[in-house]
Amino acid sequence: MLNTLIVEDNASFRESLRRILVKQFPSMKVEEAVNGEEALEKVAGLQPDLVFMDIKLSDQSGLELAKQIRSERPKIIIVILTNYDLPEYQEAACQCGADFFFSKDVSADDLVESVRHVLFQKGVNGNEPHGE
């Protein structure tokens, strides 16, 4: 089973992403966190393989949180999500240990394809989509 954590303070976006992931990747267990503090608790308990994280959270920077998670659990795949698809944010995400950087404007199909690619590239099991 693939453990995934969504760290996002926007409830609507968080739920949409969760629905897409659960539908397309039935072997994926998805948990959610609304801020950095909750994310660290969930990372410790869930030990996710994959973390989707907003670049801006209510209590801290997603970039700083990515750096902290990366230092504690280097094998986790970290995907930064943002409304601000700027080269300087992409560079900052990379420097903070994020593996991938996606715009929140990505379509569901493109997101699924990107997740499939991420999982394949990292050799993580559970990457077969369902119901296409």
NORLINDA-V633316 format. One line per field, one symbol per residue. phi: phi as a letter, one per 20 degrees, with the letter a starting at -180 (. if undefined). A space follows every 10 residues. Layout:
phi: ???
This chain:
phi: .eeccddbee gffgfffggf fffecfeeed cccebfffff ffffeflfec cecffcdfda fffffgfffg febfefedde dbededgfff fffffeofeb ccfffffgff fffffgfgff femefneefc me
